[in-house]
Structures are given as structure tokens and as C-alpha cells.
């Protein structure tokens, strides 16, 4: 790795400006929700977003701060990755922070590489957080990341839930995953690093157009010129989240009124609500019912097709048997729907 000015460089270093030009940034509002954390694991790749987050964490009231561990994941996909992890380790040590490097080993898939890498990354990070006794994992996702996520989901035909974008907090196998920088534009974090003299890594794969996110990133300035800015996409996400919450509450009330009966890993309820409520509410009733027997909802398109068949059979008084998302659904002629996990399939028959 070389210093700024060398076009082959993967590390950018800016000379510190005079003290009166150093940006003032109070980290307390960013991390106030973490004051009660049992411990924090910060995922730092070495890019400007995560490097800025690490420095802000180090500035954050050290006396009242929960214990903090920094981790870098080496996915083993680029030869520079090991050096970048070592760079983050040195930067963390200079700030008085402990650091661990996690390595994704084993065969890598030929397709869906980014999705597989993301799953591996969170698996490794959650395992380390649990091992270290941390209650929270924090990542440096930004406003730009949120906008790109929403655009990618729009392109896939996502439903309302997908348009909520990334959540500020979510549960990952008992570890709280928080994104404190989700309102910050990436450019602001880059400027913060440069004005403060904080070295960071530039990952060339972020511009590799083999990956969908990089292609969307290239289109963002064109979309912004037409008014579709990251701020407006984030506004859309916030409104979608409010609408999604209202629909979830309505679906919960409708399912509760349908006389649900649970027992021995199965659930039954009066199915009239699936036909009598608006289609979107019916979808969510079905999703919530699947969740009550420990199954995740299926793909939206399959769930929609399943509900369409149920809505045709219920008013006609027809019985129906369906399988979806690992569940068997049985609608009897009396209009009661029973859901249970699909039994293991026999092999060799």
C-alpha cells in the first residue's frame, strides 16, 4: 500500500489540517443508544465510513463507554485484504482499542459471491460478539448505502417491507446490530477523514461493475440529477416503514380476532379473514401465522399465489391443501385453516 498520489494505492492519507480547521463532531448523539450495551463489537473494514466510525467511537466518553472491540473480516477474495486488516489493527491500537481479524475460509461460490460473503461476514461477527460478551454489533452503513439498497430492492420488485431499507437496529441471533451512521452521507465521512488526517483504505471492488451495488452506485449521480437523491430515497424508506408498521398491527388484530388455536407445533384459525380483509392484510396474516409455528415467510410472489388460491376457495366452501415455506396448509370445508411444519421428505422413494 502506498500514500495518496500513487494511482495504484489502496490507502489514502491526508495531512492533518491546522487545529482551527479540525471538524467539530460530537459523537454522543450518534452512540447514545449504546450507553446501556453490555459490550460493543465494531466492524471496521478500513474504508472511510468505518474508519470515521472507529475514531468517533474512540472520542466517545471513554469512562462511561461499554467495552469496545474492533473487528475486520478478511473474506480472502483480494490479495490486499490481509494488509488492510493489519492496517486497521494498527489504527485501532493507536486509539487504544483492541482488534481481531476474522477470516472467511473454505470454498467460495461461483455465483452469488457478494451475498455469500455478507452471510459469512455476519456469521463471523455475531460469533465473535457472543464469544466476547458483546451485546451489540455496529456497522458503518451510510445514507448512500441505504439509497442503494432501496434501489436494488425496487429493481427486484420488492414489496413494501423491502422499501423500508436497512433498519437502524435489528436482532442477529441475539446480538443487536446497530447502524449509527445511517443518516450520514458517505461524502461527509470522507471529508471528516481527510480534514482530520485519518488514513483509510480505498477498496477497488467497490467500483467493480460485476457487482450490482457498484452498478447502482455508478447510476446514483444521474438519478440525483433528476431529483431521486439519497435523501429522498431515505424519506421514502421512512414512510414505507410507517405504513408497514400500521399494516402489521392491523394484521395482528385480524389474526387475533380469527380465534387462533395453537398446539404441538401447529396453528389453526378461521380463514374468513384472509378473504374478508384487503389483500395486503391477508398476506401479513399468513406471514404472521407462519411465524407462530416457527417458520419464516416464503418469497413474496409465492405467498401472493398461495393467498390468491385461498381467497378463491374460502367463499366457495372448498377444501384446499397447499405447501409453502416449509409448511403444510389445510383449509377444511368449514373454513378453518390449519398450518403445520412440512414433515421431512423420505429420500430414495
C-alpha positions as CSV (number, residue, x, y, z in Angstrom):
1,X,0.0,0.0,0.0
2,X,1.2,3.5,-0.8
3,X,0.4,7.1,0.1
4,X,-2.1,9.3,-1.7
5,X,-0.9,10.4,-5.1
6,X,0.0,6.9,-6.3
7,X,-2.8,5.7,-8.6
8,X,-2.3,2.1,-7.6
9,X,-2.8,3.0,-3.9
10,X,-5.3,1.3,-1.7
11,X,-4.6,3.6,1.3
12,X,-5.4,7.3,1.4
13,X,-3.6,9.5,3.9
14,X,-4.4,13.2,4.3
15,X,-2.1,15.6,6.2
16,X,-3.7,16.9,9.3
17,X,-5.0,20.5,8.9
18,X,-4.4,23.3,11.4
19,X,-6.2,22.8,14.7
20,X,-8.7,25.5,13.9
21,X,-9.8,23.6,10.8
22,X,-10.4,20.3,12.6
23,X,-14.2,19.5,12.3
24,X,-16.2,19.6,15.4
25,X,-18.3,16.4,15.8
26,X,-19.9,15.4,19.0
27,X,-20.1,11.6,19.0
28,X,-22.5,11.4,21.9
29,X,-25.8,11.8,19.9
30,X,-24.5,9.1,17.5
31,X,-23.9,6.5,20.1
32,X,-26.3,7.4,22.9
33,X,-28.4,4.4,22.3
34,X,-25.4,2.2,23.1
35,X,-24.8,3.6,26.6
36,X,-26.5,0.6,28.1
37,X,-24.8,-2.0,25.9
38,X,-23.0,-4.8,27.7
39,X,-20.3,-4.5,25.2
40,X,-19.8,-3.4,21.6
41,X,-18.2,-5.0,18.6
42,X,-17.4,-2.5,15.8
43,X,-16.9,-3.9,12.3
44,X,-14.2,-1.9,10.6
45,X,-13.1,-2.7,7.1
46,X,-10.6,0.2,6.7
47,X,-12.8,2.3,4.4
48,X,-13.5,5.9,5.2
49,X,-17.0,5.1,6.6
50,X,-15.8,2.6,9.2
51,X,-12.6,4.4,9.9
52,X,-14.5,7.5,10.8
53,X,-16.9,5.5,12.9
54,X,-13.9,3.9,14.8
55,X,-12.4,7.4,15.5
56,X,-15.7,8.8,16.7
57,X,-16.1,5.8,19.0
58,X,-12.7,6.4,20.4
59,X,-13.7,10.0,21.1
60,X,-17.0,8.9,22.7
61,X,-16.9,9.3,26.5
62,X,-14.3,6.6,27.4
63,X,-15.2,6.5,31.1
64,X,-18.9,5.6,30.6
65,X,-18.4,3.7,27.3
66,X,-19.1,-0.1,27.3
67,X,-16.1,-2.2,26.4
68,X,-15.3,-1.9,22.8
69,X,-13.7,-4.4,20.4
70,X,-12.9,-3.7,16.8
71,X,-13.0,-6.5,14.2
72,X,-12.1,-6.7,10.5
73,X,-13.3,-9.5,8.2
74,X,-10.8,-10.8,5.6
75,X,-13.0,-12.5,3.1
76,X,-10.0,-14.0,1.3
77,X,-11.1,-12.5,-2.0
78,X,-8.4,-10.0,-2.7
79,X,-4.6,-10.3,-2.0
80,X,-4.6,-6.8,-0.4
81,X,-7.2,-7.9,2.3
82,X,-4.7,-9.2,4.8
83,X,-2.7,-6.0,4.6
84,X,-5.8,-3.9,5.0
85,X,-6.8,-5.9,8.1
86,X,-3.3,-5.3,9.6
87,X,-3.7,-1.6,8.8
88,X,-7.0,-1.4,10.7
89,X,-5.3,-3.3,13.6
90,X,-2.5,-0.7,13.8
91,X,-5.0,2.2,13.6
92,X,-7.2,0.6,16.4
93,X,-4.1,0.0,18.6
94,X,-3.1,3.7,18.2
95,X,-6.5,4.6,19.6
96,X,-6.2,2.2,22.5
97,X,-8.7,-0.2,21.1
98,X,-8.5,-4.0,20.9
99,X,-8.7,-5.6,17.4
100,X,-9.4,-9.0,16.0
101,X,-9.1,-10.2,12.4
102,X,-11.7,-12.8,11.2
103,X,-11.0,-14.9,8.1
104,X,-13.6,-16.4,5.9
105,X,-12.1,-19.8,4.9
106,X,-13.3,-22.6,2.7
107,X,-14.5,-22.7,-0.9
108,X,-16.2,-19.6,-2.4
109,X,-19.3,-19.9,-4.6
110,X,-19.0,-19.2,-8.3
111,X,-22.3,-17.2,-8.3
112,X,-23.9,-15.0,-5.6
113,X,-20.5,-14.2,-4.2
114,X,-21.4,-10.9,-2.5
115,X,-24.5,-12.4,-0.8
116,X,-22.4,-15.4,0.4
117,X,-19.7,-13.0,1.6
118,X,-22.2,-10.9,3.5
119,X,-23.7,-14.0,5.2
120,X,-20.2,-15.2,6.1
121,X,-19.3,-11.8,7.4
122,X,-22.2,-11.5,9.8
123,X,-21.9,-15.1,10.9
124,X,-18.2,-14.5,11.9
125,X,-19.0,-11.2,13.6
126,X,-22.0,-12.5,15.5
127,X,-20.0,-15.5,16.7
128,X,-17.2,-13.1,17.9
129,X,-19.6,-10.8,19.6
130,X,-21.1,-13.7,21.5
131,X,-17.7,-15.1,22.4
132,X,-16.5,-11.6,23.6
133,X,-19.7,-11.0,25.7
134,X,-20.8,-8.0,23.5
135,X,-24.5,-7.3,23.2
136,X,-24.2,-5.0,20.2
137,X,-22.6,-5.2,16.8
138,X,-22.2,-1.9,14.9
139,X,-21.5,-1.3,11.3
140,X,-20.9,2.0,9.4
141,X,-23.7,1.8,6.8
142,X,-24.4,5.3,5.5
143,X,-27.2,7.2,3.8
144,X,-25.7,6.2,0.4
145,X,-25.8,2.5,1.3
146,X,-29.5,2.9,2.3
147,X,-30.3,4.6,-1.0
148,X,-28.5,1.9,-3.0
149,X,-30.3,-0.9,-1.0
150,X,-33.7,0.7,-1.8
151,X,-32.9,1.0,-5.5
152,X,-31.8,-2.7,-5.6
153,X,-34.9,-3.8,-3.9
154,X,-37.1,-1.7,-6.2
155,X,-35.4,-3.4,-9.2
156,X,-36.2,-6.8,-7.7
157,X,-39.9,-5.9,-7.4
158,X,-39.8,-5.8,-3.6
159,X,-42.9,-5.3,-1.5
160,X,-43.5,-2.5,1.0
161,X,-41.4,-4.2,3.6
162,X,-38.3,-4.2,1.4
163,X,-38.7,-0.5,0.7
164,X,-38.1,0.2,4.4
165,X,-34.5,-0.3,3.5
166,X,-32.0,-1.2,6.2
167,X,-33.1,-1.0,9.8
168,X,-31.3,1.1,12.3
169,X,-31.4,-1.8,14.7
170,X,-32.2,-5.5,14.2
171,X,-31.6,-8.7,16.0
172,X,-29.0,-11.1,14.7
173,X,-29.2,-14.3,16.7
174,X,-29.4,-12.5,20.0
175,X,-27.0,-9.7,19.1
176,X,-28.3,-6.2,18.4
177,X,-27.0,-5.0,15.0
178,X,-27.0,-1.2,15.1
179,X,-26.2,1.3,12.3
180,X,-25.5,4.6,13.9
181,X,-24.3,6.4,10.7
182,X,-27.4,5.6,8.6
183,X,-28.3,9.3,8.3
184,X,-24.8,10.4,7.3
185,X,-23.8,10.8,3.6
186,X,-20.6,9.0,2.7
187,X,-19.1,12.2,1.4
188,X,-19.4,13.7,4.8
189,X,-17.4,10.8,6.3
190,X,-14.7,11.0,3.6
191,X,-14.4,14.7,4.3
192,X,-14.2,14.1,8.0
193,X,-11.3,11.6,7.5
194,X,-9.4,13.9,5.2
195,X,-9.9,17.0,7.3
196,X,-8.8,15.1,10.5
197,X,-5.9,13.3,8.9
198,X,-7.3,9.8,9.4
199,X,-5.9,7.3,7.0
200,X,-8.3,5.0,5.2
201,X,-8.4,2.2,2.6
202,X,-9.9,2.5,-0.8
203,X,-11.3,-0.8,-1.9
204,X,-11.3,-1.2,-5.7
205,X,-14.0,-3.8,-5.6
206,X,-16.5,-1.0,-4.6
207,X,-16.3,0.2,-8.2
208,X,-16.3,-3.3,-9.7
209,X,-19.3,-3.4,-12.0
210,X,-19.5,-7.2,-11.9
211,X,-21.4,-6.5,-8.6
212,X,-24.9,-5.0,-8.7
213,X,-24.3,-2.5,-5.9
214,X,-21.4,-1.0,-7.7
215,X,-23.5,-0.6,-10.9
216,X,-26.2,1.2,-8.8
217,X,-23.5,3.4,-7.2
218,X,-22.5,4.5,-10.7
219,X,-26.1,5.5,-11.5
220,X,-26.7,7.4,-8.3
221,X,-25.4,10.8,-9.6
222,X,-27.6,10.5,-12.8
223,X,-30.7,9.7,-10.6
224,X,-29.8,12.5,-8.2
225,X,-29.7,15.0,-11.1
226,X,-33.4,14.0,-11.8
227,X,-34.3,14.5,-8.2
228,X,-34.0,10.9,-7.0
229,X,-31.4,11.8,-4.3
230,X,-30.2,9.6,-1.4
231,X,-32.1,11.9,1.0
232,X,-35.4,11.4,-0.9
233,X,-34.9,7.6,-1.1
234,X,-34.3,7.6,2.7
235,X,-37.5,9.7,3.1
236,X,-39.3,7.0,1.1
237,X,-37.9,4.3,3.4
238,X,-39.1,6.1,6.5
239,X,-42.6,6.5,5.1
240,X,-42.7,2.8,3.9
241,X,-41.6,1.8,7.5
242,X,-44.5,3.7,9.0
243,X,-47.0,2.2,6.6
244,X,-45.6,-1.3,7.1
245,X,-45.9,-0.9,10.9
246,X,-49.6,0.1,10.6
247,X,-50.3,-2.9,8.3
248,X,-48.6,-5.3,10.7
249,X,-50.7,-4.0,13.6
250,X,-53.9,-4.4,11.6
251,X,-52.9,-7.9,10.5
252,X,-52.1,-8.9,14.1
253,X,-55.6,-7.7,15.2
254,X,-57.3,-9.5,12.4
255,X,-55.5,-12.8,13.2
256,X,-56.3,-12.4,16.9
257,X,-60.0,-12.0,16.1
258,X,-59.9,-15.2,13.9
259,X,-59.9,-17.4,17.0
260,X,-56.4,-18.9,16.6
261,X,-55.7,-22.1,18.4
262,X,-52.1,-23.3,18.8
263,X,-50.8,-26.7,19.9
264,X,-48.0,-29.1,19.3
265,X,-46.2,-27.0,16.6
266,X,-49.3,-26.1,14.6
267,X,-51.8,-23.3,14.4
268,X,-55.4,-23.1,13.1
269,X,-57.7,-20.1,12.7
270,X,-60.9,-19.1,11.0
271,X,-59.8,-18.3,7.4
272,X,-62.5,-15.8,6.5
273,X,-60.1,-13.0,7.5
274,X,-57.9,-13.9,4.6
275,X,-60.7,-13.3,2.1
276,X,-62.5,-10.5,4.0
277,X,-59.5,-8.3,4.6
278,X,-57.7,-6.3,1.9
279,X,-55.1,-8.4,0.0
280,X,-52.1,-6.9,1.7
281,X,-53.5,-7.5,5.2
282,X,-54.2,-11.1,4.2
283,X,-50.6,-11.6,3.2
284,X,-49.4,-10.4,6.5
285,X,-51.9,-12.6,8.4
286,X,-50.5,-15.5,6.5
287,X,-46.9,-14.4,7.3
288,X,-47.6,-14.0,11.0
289,X,-49.3,-17.3,11.2
290,X,-46.3,-19.0,9.6
291,X,-44.1,-17.2,12.1
292,X,-46.2,-18.5,15.0
293,X,-45.2,-22.1,14.1
294,X,-41.6,-21.1,13.8
295,X,-41.3,-20.8,10.0
296,X,-40.1,-17.8,8.0
297,X,-42.4,-16.4,5.4
298,X,-41.8,-17.6,1.8
299,X,-40.9,-15.4,-1.1
300,X,-43.5,-12.7,-1.7
301,X,-44.5,-14.0,-5.1
302,X,-45.2,-17.5,-3.8
303,X,-47.0,-16.1,-0.8
304,X,-49.2,-14.0,-3.1
305,X,-50.0,-17.0,-5.2
306,X,-50.9,-19.0,-2.1
307,X,-53.2,-16.3,-0.8
308,X,-55.0,-16.0,-4.2
309,X,-55.9,-19.7,-4.1
310,X,-57.1,-19.5,-0.5
311,X,-59.2,-16.4,-1.3
312,X,-60.9,-18.2,-4.2
313,X,-61.6,-21.4,-2.1
314,X,-62.8,-19.8,1.2
315,X,-66.0,-18.1,0.0
316,X,-66.8,-21.2,-2.1
317,X,-66.5,-23.5,0.9
318,X,-63.9,-25.7,-0.8
319,X,-61.3,-27.6,0.9
320,X,-57.7,-27.0,-0.1
321,X,-54.2,-28.3,0.7
322,X,-51.1,-26.3,0.0
323,X,-47.4,-26.3,0.9
324,X,-45.4,-23.1,1.2
325,X,-42.3,-22.0,3.1
326,X,-41.8,-25.4,4.7
327,X,-45.4,-25.5,5.9
328,X,-48.5,-27.6,5.0
329,X,-51.7,-25.5,4.9
330,X,-55.0,-27.4,5.1
331,X,-58.3,-25.5,4.5
332,X,-61.3,-27.5,5.5
333,X,-64.8,-27.1,4.2
334,X,-65.9,-25.4,7.4
335,X,-63.5,-22.5,6.6
336,X,-60.8,-23.2,9.2
337,X,-57.1,-23.1,8.1
338,X,-54.6,-25.3,9.8
339,X,-50.8,-24.8,9.4
340,X,-48.1,-27.2,10.5
341,X,-44.5,-27.8,9.5
342,X,-44.0,-30.0,6.5
343,X,-42.8,-33.4,7.6
344,X,-39.3,-34.5,6.5
345,X,-39.3,-35.9,3.0
346,X,-38.4,-39.5,2.5
347,X,-35.3,-40.0,0.3
348,X,-34.9,-42.8,-2.2
349,X,-38.6,-43.3,-2.7
